[in-house]
Amino acid sequence: MKHNWTVDALSREETLRYSRHLIMPEVGLKGQLKLRDAKVLLIGAGGLGSPAALYLAAAGIGTIGIVDYDVVDFSNLQRQVIHGMSDVGHSKLNSAETSILEVNPGTRVVKHETLLSSENALEVLKGYDVVVDGTDNFPTRYLVNDACVLLGVPYVYGSIFRFEGQATVFGAKDGPCYRCLYPEPPPPGMVPSCAEGGVLGVLPGVIGLIQSTEAVKLLLSIGEPLIGRLLLYDALAMRFQEVAIKRDPTCPLCGDAPTITGLVDYYQFCGVPGHGVSHLPFEDEIEPIELRRELGDQCVVLVDVREPHEYEINHIEGSLLVPLRELPARIGELDAEAETVVYCLVGARSADACELLRSAGFKRVRNLKGGIRAWISQVEPDMVNY
């Protein structure tokens, strides 16, 4: 697209708004017009997507697309700064759009209210200049990576957990992709989600802003983007480290002789259940309503395998706290012949605990389906949730 690179290409309001950019030789008028013409896609309007969206809009990105299908939950407000109290229960996409337009009414917001999948990813990502990933699960990361490489779109990666974050750029010319760094996904359940392990509320702000910085640099072709460099951030130590990563010539996606030429089933590839299922189910599960009935009718040993600080927040009355990490050493405290029901927050850790108990000879062990969250939803709605 050709431009007449004069100040007339910007309105008086835009000239004033972006004046701090215009006086920088690395940006200037030409760069600002590039930003106005740019299209950036955010995967998720959550912890990472929130700061990225706000600062990309403030920087003058002309089109910001957002992929999300969730609603704002009260627990999101600790870190997802694009949403507010009045947005709880409402669409994250609509909430994000309102906040973006409040920052910059000149930004066009494209809302993709859908679950990104192998069937629609290429169509959704097509036409964007940069993709900024704010997801928190491995199937979607591999999906976004593969789609970006196949489309030739740079992928700005970020991840967060507790006090630590990572950021880099995948899929750039001659640079590595996500598969070069992680050829295989970790075993299911090995890496807990933020919902289970927690995250410092300000951490996604740091990583999300690094991602938006990288997106702007890529669009302006300035500086040294994080291509081939994985930036590690430790918030507790307030320390940044850098790890070099190289493109793998044998990578099945971006290598010299790629064998992956299309998108696959990423839930199957990662060995995890698909959308709508929070964990790999243990073969014997019990519904919360059924558990309530059994607790009143017969003797059931109820084991909570969360951490002590979670148990302090809420727990089912009469349950025994045995954190999953302590279970192997404390398994002798439990009766292998007793009717045992195990629970955690959403059912993932307790499924692992059930497998461990079963392998130790427990014949009558079941997992509470959906964890204590499902119990609250179906049995004790007045119990505090988290």
C-alpha positions as a Markdown table, in Angstrom:
| # | Residue | x | y | z |
|---|---|---|---|---|
| 1 | Met | 0.0 | 0.0 | 0.0 |
| 2 | Lys | 1.4 | 3.4 | -1.0 |
| 3 | His | 1.3 | 6.4 | 1.2 |
| 4 | Asn | 1.9 | 10.1 | 0.9 |
| 5 | Trp | 4.3 | 10.4 | 3.8 |
| 6 | Thr | 3.3 | 13.9 | 4.9 |
| 7 | Val | 1.8 | 15.2 | 8.1 |
| 8 | Asp | -1.5 | 15.5 | 6.2 |
| 9 | Ala | -1.7 | 11.7 | 6.3 |
| 10 | Leu | -2.6 | 12.1 | 10.0 |
| 11 | Ser | -5.5 | 14.2 | 11.3 |
| 12 | Arg | -4.8 | 17.0 | 13.7 |
| 13 | Glu | -6.0 | 14.9 | 16.6 |
| 14 | Glu | -3.8 | 12.0 | 15.6 |
| 15 | Thr | -0.8 | 14.3 | 15.2 |
| 16 | Leu | -1.3 | 15.5 | 18.8 |
| 17 | Arg | -2.1 | 12.0 | 20.1 |
| 18 | Tyr | 1.0 | 10.4 | 18.7 |
| 19 | Ser | 3.3 | 13.4 | 19.0 |
| 20 | Arg | 5.8 | 11.5 | 21.3 |
| 21 | His | 6.1 | 8.9 | 18.6 |
| 22 | Leu | 6.4 | 11.4 | 15.7 |
| 23 | Ile | 9.5 | 13.1 | 17.2 |
| 24 | Met | 11.3 | 9.7 | 17.5 |
| 25 | Pro | 13.4 | 9.0 | 14.4 |
| 26 | Glu | 12.8 | 5.2 | 14.9 |
| 27 | Val | 9.1 | 5.8 | 14.6 |
| 28 | Gly | 8.2 | 9.1 | 13.0 |
| 29 | Leu | 5.4 | 9.8 | 10.7 |
| 30 | Lys | 6.2 | 6.8 | 8.4 |
| 31 | Gly | 6.2 | 4.4 | 11.4 |
| 32 | Gln | 3.0 | 5.8 | 12.9 |
| 33 | Leu | 1.2 | 5.2 | 9.6 |
| 34 | Lys | 2.6 | 1.7 | 9.6 |
| 35 | Leu | 1.1 | 1.1 | 13.0 |
| 36 | Arg | -2.2 | 2.6 | 11.8 |
| 37 | Asp | -2.3 | 0.2 | 8.9 |
| 38 | Ala | -1.3 | -2.8 | 11.1 |
| 39 | Lys | -3.5 | -5.7 | 12.1 |
| 40 | Val | -2.6 | -7.5 | 15.4 |
| 41 | Leu | -4.5 | -10.5 | 16.7 |
| 42 | Leu | -4.7 | -11.2 | 20.4 |
| 43 | Ile | -5.4 | -14.8 | 21.4 |
| 44 | Gly | -7.4 | -14.2 | 24.6 |
| 45 | Ala | -8.6 | -11.2 | 26.5 |
| 46 | Gly | -7.2 | -12.4 | 29.8 |
| 47 | Gly | -4.2 | -11.7 | 31.9 |
| 48 | Leu | -1.7 | -11.2 | 29.1 |
| 49 | Gly | -4.2 | -10.0 | 26.5 |
| 50 | Ser | -5.4 | -7.2 | 28.8 |
| 51 | Pro | -2.3 | -5.1 | 29.0 |
| 52 | Ala | -1.2 | -5.9 | 25.5 |
| 53 | Ala | -4.6 | -4.8 | 24.1 |
| 54 | Leu | -4.6 | -1.5 | 26.0 |
| 55 | Tyr | -1.0 | -0.5 | 25.1 |
| 56 | Leu | -1.3 | -1.6 | 21.4 |
| 57 | Ala | -4.4 | 0.5 | 21.1 |
| 58 | Ala | -2.6 | 3.5 | 22.8 |
| 59 | Ala | 0.3 | 3.0 | 20.4 |
| 60 | Gly | -2.0 | 3.5 | 17.4 |
| 61 | Ile | -2.5 | 0.0 | 16.1 |
| 62 | Gly | -5.2 | 0.4 | 13.5 |
| 63 | Thr | -6.9 | -3.0 | 13.9 |
| 64 | Ile | -6.9 | -5.2 | 16.9 |
| 65 | Gly | -8.5 | -8.6 | 16.6 |
| 66 | Ile | -9.4 | -10.6 | 19.8 |
| 67 | Val | -10.2 | -14.3 | 20.0 |
| 68 | Asp | -12.2 | -15.2 | 23.2 |
| 69 | Tyr | -15.4 | -16.9 | 24.1 |
| 70 | Asp | -15.5 | -16.5 | 27.8 |
| 71 | Val | -17.3 | -14.2 | 30.2 |
| 72 | Val | -15.7 | -12.0 | 32.9 |
| 73 | Asp | -15.5 | -13.8 | 36.3 |
| 74 | Phe | -14.9 | -12.0 | 39.6 |
| 75 | Ser | -11.6 | -13.9 | 40.0 |
| 76 | Asn | -10.3 | -12.4 | 36.7 |
| 77 | Leu | -10.2 | -8.9 | 38.2 |
| 78 | Gln | -7.0 | -9.5 | 40.2 |
| 79 | Arg | -5.0 | -9.4 | 36.9 |
| 80 | Gln | -7.2 | -8.9 | 33.9 |
| 81 | Val | -7.0 | -5.1 | 34.0 |
| 82 | Ile | -9.1 | -4.5 | 30.8 |
| 83 | His | -12.2 | -5.6 | 32.7 |
| 84 | Gly | -14.0 | -4.0 | 35.6 |
| 85 | Met | -16.6 | -4.8 | 38.2 |
| 86 | Ser | -19.5 | -3.9 | 35.9 |
| 87 | Asp | -18.2 | -6.4 | 33.4 |
| 88 | Val | -18.6 | -9.4 | 35.6 |
| 89 | Gly | -20.8 | -12.0 | 34.0 |
| 90 | His | -20.6 | -10.3 | 30.6 |
| 91 | Ser | -18.6 | -11.1 | 27.4 |
| 92 | Lys | -14.9 | -10.5 | 27.7 |
| 93 | Leu | -14.9 | -9.5 | 24.0 |
| 94 | Asn | -17.4 | -6.7 | 24.6 |
| 95 | Ser | -15.7 | -5.6 | 27.8 |
| 96 | Ala | -12.3 | -5.5 | 26.0 |
| 97 | Glu | -13.8 | -3.6 | 23.1 |
| 98 | Thr | -15.2 | -0.9 | 25.4 |
| 99 | Ser | -11.9 | -0.4 | 27.2 |
| 100 | Ile | -9.9 | -0.3 | 23.9 |
| 101 | Leu | -12.2 | 2.3 | 22.4 |
| 102 | Glu | -12.0 | 4.4 | 25.5 |
| 103 | Val | -8.2 | 4.4 | 25.2 |
| 104 | Asn | -8.3 | 5.0 | 21.4 |
| 105 | Pro | -11.6 | 5.4 | 19.5 |
| 106 | Gly | -9.6 | 5.3 | 16.3 |
| 107 | Thr | -8.8 | 1.6 | 16.8 |
| 108 | Arg | -10.9 | -0.9 | 14.9 |
| 109 | Val | -11.7 | -3.9 | 17.1 |
| 110 | Val | -12.5 | -7.2 | 15.4 |
| 111 | Lys | -14.2 | -9.7 | 17.7 |
| 112 | His | -13.8 | -13.4 | 17.1 |
| 113 | Glu | -16.2 | -15.0 | 19.7 |
| 114 | Thr | -15.1 | -18.5 | 19.2 |
| 115 | Leu | -13.0 | -21.3 | 20.5 |
| 116 | Leu | -9.9 | -21.4 | 18.4 |
| 117 | Ser | -9.6 | -24.9 | 16.8 |
| 118 | Ser | -7.9 | -26.8 | 14.0 |
| 119 | Glu | -11.0 | -26.2 | 11.9 |
| 120 | Asn | -11.0 | -22.4 | 12.1 |
| 121 | Ala | -7.5 | -21.2 | 13.1 |
| 122 | Leu | -6.1 | -20.6 | 9.7 |
| 123 | Glu | -9.2 | -18.6 | 8.7 |
| 124 | Val | -9.2 | -16.6 | 11.9 |
| 125 | Leu | -5.4 | -15.8 | 11.8 |
| 126 | Lys | -5.3 | -15.1 | 8.1 |
| 127 | Gly | -4.7 | -11.4 | 7.2 |
| 128 | Tyr | -3.1 | -10.4 | 10.5 |
| 129 | Asp | 0.4 | -9.0 | 10.6 |
| 130 | Val | 1.4 | -10.3 | 14.1 |
| 131 | Val | -0.3 | -12.7 | 16.5 |
| 132 | Val | 0.1 | -12.1 | 20.3 |
| 133 | Asp | -0.7 | -15.3 | 22.3 |
| 134 | Gly | -2.2 | -14.9 | 25.7 |
| 135 | Thr | -3.4 | -18.5 | 26.2 |
| 136 | Asp | -2.7 | -20.8 | 29.1 |
| 137 | Asn | -2.8 | -24.3 | 27.7 |
| 138 | Phe | -0.5 | -26.4 | 25.6 |
| 139 | Pro | -3.0 | -27.5 | 22.9 |
| 140 | Thr | -3.8 | -23.9 | 21.9 |
| 141 | Arg | -0.1 | -22.9 | 22.0 |
| 142 | Tyr | 0.8 | -25.6 | 19.6 |
| 143 | Leu | -2.2 | -24.8 | 17.5 |
| 144 | Val | -1.3 | -21.1 | 17.3 |
| 145 | Asn | 2.3 | -21.8 | 16.6 |
| 146 | Asp | 1.5 | -24.2 | 13.7 |
| 147 | Ala | -1.0 | -21.9 | 12.2 |
| 148 | Cys | 1.3 | -18.9 | 12.4 |
| 149 | Val | 4.2 | -20.9 | 10.7 |
| 150 | Leu | 1.9 | -22.2 | 8.0 |
| 151 | Leu | 0.6 | -18.6 | 7.3 |
| 152 | Gly | 4.0 | -17.0 | 7.7 |
| 153 | Val | 2.9 | -14.7 | 10.6 |
| 154 | Pro | 5.2 | -13.9 | 13.5 |
| 155 | Tyr | 3.9 | -15.3 | 16.8 |
| 156 | Val | 4.7 | -13.3 | 20.0 |
| 157 | Tyr | 4.6 | -15.9 | 22.8 |
| 158 | Gly | 4.2 | -15.3 | 26.5 |
| 159 | Ser | 3.4 | -17.5 | 29.5 |
| 160 | Ile | 3.0 | -16.9 | 33.2 |
| 161 | Phe | 2.9 | -19.0 | 36.3 |
| 162 | Arg | 3.0 | -17.9 | 40.0 |
| 163 | Phe | 6.0 | -15.5 | 40.0 |
| 164 | Glu | 7.6 | -16.4 | 36.7 |
| 165 | Gly | 7.1 | -15.4 | 33.1 |
| 166 | Gln | 8.5 | -16.1 | 29.7 |
| 167 | Ala | 8.4 | -14.2 | 26.4 |
| 168 | Thr | 9.9 | -14.7 | 22.9 |
| 169 | Val | 9.0 | -14.4 | 19.2 |
| 170 | Phe | 8.3 | -17.6 | 17.2 |
| 171 | Gly | 7.7 | -18.1 | 13.5 |
| 172 | Ala | 9.8 | -15.2 | 12.3 |
| 173 | Lys | 12.0 | -15.6 | 9.2 |
| 174 | Asp | 14.9 | -17.9 | 9.9 |
| 175 | Gly | 13.9 | -18.0 | 13.6 |
| 176 | Pro | 12.7 | -21.0 | 15.7 |
| 177 | Cys | 9.1 | -22.0 | 16.3 |
| 178 | Tyr | 7.5 | -23.3 | 19.4 |
| 179 | Arg | 8.2 | -26.8 | 18.4 |
| 180 | Cys | 11.9 | -26.1 | 18.2 |
| 181 | Leu | 11.8 | -25.2 | 21.9 |
| 182 | Tyr | 9.3 | -27.8 | 22.9 |
| 183 | Pro | 9.2 | -30.7 | 20.4 |
| 184 | Glu | 6.9 | -32.7 | 22.7 |
| 185 | Pro | 4.3 | -31.4 | 25.2 |
| 186 | Pro | 4.8 | -32.2 | 28.9 |
| 187 | Pro | 2.9 | -35.2 | 30.3 |
| 188 | Pro | -0.7 | -34.4 | 31.2 |
| 189 | Gly | -1.0 | -32.9 | 34.7 |
| 190 | Met | 2.7 | -32.2 | 35.1 |
| 191 | Val | 2.3 | -28.4 | 34.6 |
| 192 | Pro | -0.5 | -27.0 | 36.7 |
| 193 | Ser | -2.6 | -24.2 | 35.3 |
| 194 | Cys | -2.8 | -20.7 | 36.9 |
| 195 | Ala | -6.2 | -21.7 | 38.2 |
| 196 | Glu | -4.5 | -24.4 | 40.2 |
| 197 | Gly | -1.1 | -22.9 | 41.0 |
| 198 | Gly | -2.0 | -19.3 | 41.1 |
| 199 | Val | -0.3 | -16.2 | 39.6 |
| 200 | Leu | 0.9 | -12.9 | 41.0 |
| 201 | Gly | -1.6 | -10.3 | 39.8 |
| 202 | Val | 1.0 | -7.9 | 38.4 |
| 203 | Leu | 3.0 | -10.6 | 36.6 |
| 204 | Pro | 0.9 | -10.7 | 33.4 |
| 205 | Gly | 1.2 | -7.0 | 33.2 |
| 206 | Val | 5.0 | -7.2 | 32.8 |
| 207 | Ile | 4.9 | -10.1 | 30.3 |
| 208 | Gly | 1.9 | -8.7 | 28.4 |
| 209 | Leu | 3.7 | -5.3 | 27.9 |
| 210 | Ile | 6.9 | -7.2 | 26.7 |
| 211 | Gln | 4.7 | -8.9 | 24.2 |
| 212 | Ser | 3.1 | -5.7 | 23.0 |
| 213 | Thr | 6.6 | -4.1 | 22.8 |
| 214 | Glu | 7.8 | -7.0 | 20.6 |
| 215 | Ala | 4.7 | -6.6 | 18.4 |
| 216 | Val | 5.4 | -2.9 | 17.8 |
| 217 | Lys | 9.1 | -3.6 | 17.1 |
| 218 | Leu | 8.1 | -6.2 | 14.5 |
| 219 | Leu | 5.6 | -3.9 | 12.8 |
| 220 | Leu | 8.2 | -1.1 | 12.6 |
| 221 | Ser | 11.1 | -3.4 | 11.8 |
| 222 | Ile | 13.2 | -1.7 | 14.5 |
| 223 | Gly | 15.5 | -2.9 | 17.3 |
| 224 | Glu | 16.3 | -6.5 | 18.2 |
| 225 | Pro | 13.1 | -8.6 | 18.6 |
| 226 | Leu | 13.2 | -11.6 | 20.8 |
| 227 | Ile | 13.8 | -13.9 | 17.8 |
| 228 | Gly | 15.9 | -16.9 | 18.9 |
| 229 | Arg | 16.0 | -15.5 | 22.5 |
| 230 | Leu | 13.7 | -16.7 | 25.3 |
| 231 | Leu | 13.4 | -14.0 | 28.0 |
| 232 | Leu | 12.8 | -15.4 | 31.5 |
| 233 | Tyr | 11.5 | -13.2 | 34.3 |
| 234 | Asp | 11.5 | -14.0 | 38.0 |
| 235 | Ala | 9.4 | -11.5 | 39.8 |
| 236 | Leu | 10.5 | -12.6 | 43.3 |
| 237 | Ala | 14.1 | -12.0 | 42.5 |
| 238 | Met | 13.3 | -9.1 | 40.1 |
| 239 | Arg | 15.7 | -10.7 | 37.6 |
| 240 | Phe | 15.6 | -11.2 | 33.9 |
| 241 | Gln | 17.6 | -13.9 | 32.1 |
| 242 | Glu | 17.9 | -14.8 | 28.5 |
| 243 | Val | 18.3 | -18.3 | 26.9 |
| 244 | Ala | 19.3 | -18.7 | 23.3 |
| 245 | Ile | 17.1 | -20.9 | 21.2 |
| 246 | Lys | 17.8 | -22.0 | 17.6 |
| 247 | Arg | 15.7 | -23.1 | 14.7 |
| 248 | Asp | 15.9 | -26.9 | 14.6 |
| 249 | Pro | 16.6 | -28.0 | 11.0 |
| 250 | Thr | 14.9 | -31.3 | 11.8 |
| 251 | Cys | 11.7 | -29.6 | 13.2 |
| 252 | Pro | 8.7 | -31.2 | 11.5 |
| 253 | Leu | 7.1 | -27.8 | 11.1 |
| 254 | Cys | 9.7 | -25.2 | 10.3 |
| 255 | Gly | 12.7 | -27.4 | 9.5 |
| 256 | Asp | 14.4 | -28.1 | 6.2 |
| 257 | Ala | 12.1 | -31.0 | 5.3 |
| 258 | Pro | 8.8 | -30.3 | 7.2 |
| 259 | Thr | 6.4 | -33.1 | 7.6 |
| 260 | Ile | 3.6 | -31.1 | 9.2 |
| 261 | Thr | 1.7 | -29.4 | 6.4 |
| 262 | Gly | -1.6 | -28.8 | 8.1 |
| 263 | Leu | -3.3 | -28.5 | 11.5 |
| 264 | Val | -3.9 | -31.6 | 13.6 |
| 265 | Asp | -5.9 | -32.6 | 16.7 |
| 266 | Tyr | -3.9 | -30.7 | 19.4 |
| 267 | Tyr | -5.8 | -32.1 | 22.3 |
| 268 | Gln | -4.9 | -35.6 | 21.2 |
| 269 | Phe | -1.3 | -34.5 | 20.5 |
| 270 | Cys | -1.0 | -33.1 | 24.0 |
| 271 | Gly | -2.8 | -36.1 | 25.6 |
| 272 | Val | -5.4 | -33.9 | 27.3 |
| 273 | Pro | -9.2 | -33.8 | 27.0 |
| 274 | Gly | -10.9 | -31.4 | 24.7 |
| 275 | His | -12.8 | -28.2 | 25.4 |
| 276 | Gly | -15.3 | -28.5 | 28.2 |
| 277 | Val | -13.4 | -31.2 | 30.1 |
| 278 | Ser | -11.2 | -29.8 | 32.8 |
| 279 | His | -9.0 | -32.9 | 33.3 |
| 280 | Leu | -8.3 | -36.5 | 32.2 |
| 281 | Pro | -11.0 | -38.3 | 34.1 |
| 282 | Phe | -10.2 | -41.1 | 36.5 |
| 283 | Glu | -12.3 | -44.1 | 35.5 |
| 284 | Asp | -14.5 | -43.9 | 38.7 |
| 285 | Glu | -16.0 | -40.4 | 39.3 |
| 286 | Ile | -18.8 | -39.3 | 41.5 |
| 287 | Glu | -21.1 | -36.3 | 41.0 |
| 288 | Pro | -21.4 | -33.8 | 43.8 |
| 289 | Ile | -25.1 | -34.5 | 44.4 |
| 290 | Glu | -24.4 | -38.2 | 44.7 |
| 291 | Leu | -21.5 | -37.5 | 47.1 |
| 292 | Arg | -23.8 | -35.4 | 49.3 |
| 293 | Arg | -26.2 | -38.3 | 49.5 |
| 294 | Glu | -23.5 | -40.8 | 50.3 |
| 295 | Leu | -22.0 | -38.6 | 53.0 |
| 296 | Gly | -25.4 | -38.7 | 54.8 |
| 297 | Asp | -26.1 | -42.4 | 54.2 |
| 298 | Gln | -22.8 | -44.2 | 54.7 |
| 299 | Cys | -19.2 | -43.9 | 55.9 |
| 300 | Val | -17.1 | -42.2 | 53.2 |
| 301 | Val | -13.5 | -41.1 | 53.7 |
| 302 | Leu | -13.2 | -37.7 | 52.0 |
| 303 | Val | -9.7 | -36.6 | 51.1 |
| 304 | Asp | -8.7 | -33.1 | 50.0 |
| 305 | Val | -5.5 | -33.1 | 48.0 |
| 306 | Arg | -5.1 | -29.4 | 47.6 |
| 307 | Glu | -2.6 | -27.2 | 49.4 |
| 308 | Pro | -3.1 | -26.0 | 53.0 |
| 309 | His | -3.7 | -22.4 | 51.9 |
| 310 | Glu | -6.4 | -23.6 | 49.6 |
| 311 | Tyr | -8.0 | -25.7 | 52.3 |
| 312 | Glu | -8.1 | -22.6 | 54.5 |
| 313 | Ile | -10.2 | -20.8 | 51.9 |
| 314 | Asn | -12.8 | -23.5 | 51.7 |
| 315 | His | -13.3 | -27.2 | 52.1 |
| 316 | Ile | -16.0 | -29.8 | 52.4 |
| 317 | Glu | -16.9 | -30.5 | 56.0 |
| 318 | Gly | -15.3 | -33.7 | 57.4 |
| 319 | Ser | -12.6 | -33.9 | 54.7 |
| 320 | Leu | -9.0 | -34.9 | 55.5 |
| 321 | Leu | -6.3 | -32.7 | 54.1 |
| 322 | Val | -3.5 | -34.6 | 52.4 |
| 323 | Pro | -1.8 | -32.5 | 49.7 |
| 324 | Leu | -1.0 | -34.4 | 46.6 |
| 325 | Arg | 2.8 | -33.8 | 47.0 |
| 326 | Glu | 2.6 | -35.5 | 50.4 |
| 327 | Leu | 0.3 | -38.4 | 49.5 |
| 328 | Pro | 3.0 | -40.9 | 48.7 |
| 329 | Ala | 4.6 | -40.5 | 52.1 |
| 330 | Arg | 1.2 | -40.3 | 53.9 |
| 331 | Ile | -0.6 | -43.1 | 52.1 |
| 332 | Gly | -0.4 | -45.2 | 55.2 |
| 333 | Glu | -2.7 | -42.9 | 57.1 |
| 334 | Leu | -5.6 | -44.0 | 54.8 |
| 335 | Asp | -7.6 | -47.2 | 54.9 |
| 336 | Ala | -7.2 | -49.1 | 51.7 |
| 337 | Glu | -10.4 | -50.9 | 52.3 |
| 338 | Ala | -12.5 | -47.8 | 53.0 |
| 339 | Glu | -14.9 | -46.1 | 50.6 |
| 340 | Thr | -12.7 | -43.1 | 49.6 |
| 341 | Val | -13.6 | -40.0 | 47.6 |
| 342 | Val | -10.8 | -37.6 | 46.6 |
| 343 | Tyr | -11.3 | -34.0 | 45.5 |
| 344 | Cys | -9.3 | -30.9 | 44.6 |
| 345 | Leu | -10.2 | -27.6 | 42.9 |
| 346 | Val | -11.5 | -28.8 | 39.5 |
| 347 | Gly | -10.7 | -32.5 | 39.5 |
| 348 | Ala | -7.2 | -32.7 | 37.9 |
| 349 | Arg | -5.0 | -33.2 | 40.9 |
| 350 | Ser | -7.5 | -35.5 | 42.5 |
| 351 | Ala | -7.6 | -37.7 | 39.4 |
| 352 | Asp | -3.8 | -38.1 | 39.8 |
| 353 | Ala | -4.3 | -38.9 | 43.4 |
| 354 | Cys | -6.9 | -41.6 | 42.6 |
| 355 | Glu | -4.5 | -43.2 | 40.2 |
| 356 | Leu | -1.8 | -43.3 | 42.9 |
| 357 | Leu | -4.2 | -44.8 | 45.4 |
| 358 | Arg | -5.4 | -47.4 | 43.0 |
| 359 | Ser | -1.8 | -48.4 | 42.2 |
| 360 | Ala | -1.3 | -48.8 | 46.0 |
| 361 | Gly | -4.1 | -51.2 | 46.3 |
| 362 | Phe | -7.1 | -49.0 | 47.1 |
| 363 | Lys | -10.1 | -50.7 | 45.4 |
| 364 | Arg | -12.9 | -48.4 | 46.4 |
| 365 | Val | -11.6 | -44.9 | 45.4 |
| 366 | Arg | -13.5 | -42.3 | 43.4 |
| 367 | Asn | -12.8 | -38.8 | 42.1 |
| 368 | Leu | -15.2 | -35.9 | 42.8 |
| 369 | Lys | -16.1 | -34.8 | 39.3 |
| 370 | Gly | -15.4 | -31.1 | 38.8 |
| 371 | Gly | -13.8 | -30.7 | 42.2 |
| 372 | Ile | -14.9 | -28.4 | 44.9 |
| 373 | Arg | -16.0 | -25.9 | 42.3 |
| 374 | Ala | -18.6 | -28.3 | 41.1 |
| 375 | Trp | -19.6 | -29.0 | 44.8 |
| 376 | Ile | -20.1 | -25.3 | 45.4 |
| 377 | Ser | -22.1 | -24.9 | 42.2 |
| 378 | Gln | -24.4 | -27.9 | 42.9 |
| 379 | Val | -24.4 | -28.4 | 46.6 |
| 380 | Glu | -23.2 | -25.4 | 48.7 |
| 381 | Pro | -23.6 | -22.2 | 46.6 |
| 382 | Asp | -23.0 | -20.0 | 49.7 |
| 383 | Met | -19.5 | -21.4 | 50.2 |
| 384 | Val | -16.7 | -19.0 | 49.2 |
| 385 | Asn | -15.2 | -19.8 | 45.8 |
| 386 | Tyr | -11.8 | -19.0 | 44.3 |
